[in-house]
Amino acid sequence: MSDAYHDTRLAEDPKRGAVWRALWRYFFRHRIGAEDTVLDLGAGYCDFVNAVRARRRIALDLWEGITRHAAPGVETIVGTAGDLAALPAKSVDYAFASNLVEHLSQAEFVTMLEALARVLSDRGSFTMLQPNYRYAYKEYFDDYTHVAVYSHISLADLLASCGWQVVEVRKRFLPLTVKSRLPSWGFLIAAYLASPVKPMGKQMLLVAQPRRS
């Protein structure tokens, strides 16, 4: 994505970093091991991967700005999510993408899944955090770069059709955006994650693994 997009639609916001640090503390740190290799696809401002504590952290984005925002120790790759040739086979334990695949055509997404299947370790998994069209249809195309539409059902079905096993679906995981007036205090995020009721929950979380023959 161009610098213009990041200057307008996706401007830098300190609140976003605070949200991701809280999400790491209360959710993702229980899923990522200290010795893991983590790949953040479509890393943007690197808020997720900067918060992660793992042996190796890799940020990938088409936007060259990731090189300015990656924390010390985070490796950066400027390129498309479908081109992971720089990474050896079975070298990634935890792949992650937040609000990425709605910006990709379905063909680009399938290419990315094929590339991921090669680089994920035998125990590796892919976690996606995405707008869920079923709950976010009114705002979905407020972002002019959205080109694909997914619900928790259609995304799971597409993954299965590409040879992936979906191991977890949370259809309402988080509110749609940090641009809301919701506070970013950690204890409130922890309470939201723990609550069975998700007011304004319009983002879904899916976890999948490639089926190994």
Salt bridges, closest charged atoms under 4 A:
GLU12 OE2 - HIS69 ND1 3.81
ASP36 OD1 - ARG123 NH2 2.75
GLU75 OE2 - ARG56 NE 2.74
ASP93 OD1 - ARG123 NH2 3.46
GLU102 OE2 - HIS103 NE2 3.61
GLU102 OE2 - HIS146 NE2 3.56
ASP122 OD1 - LYS90 NZ 3.11
GLU139 OE2 - LYS202 NZ 2.50
ASP143 OD2 - ARG9 NE 3.72
ASP143 OD2 - HIS146 NE2 3.59
GLU168 OE1 - ARG31 NH1 2.74
GLU168 OE2 - ARG170 NE 2.68
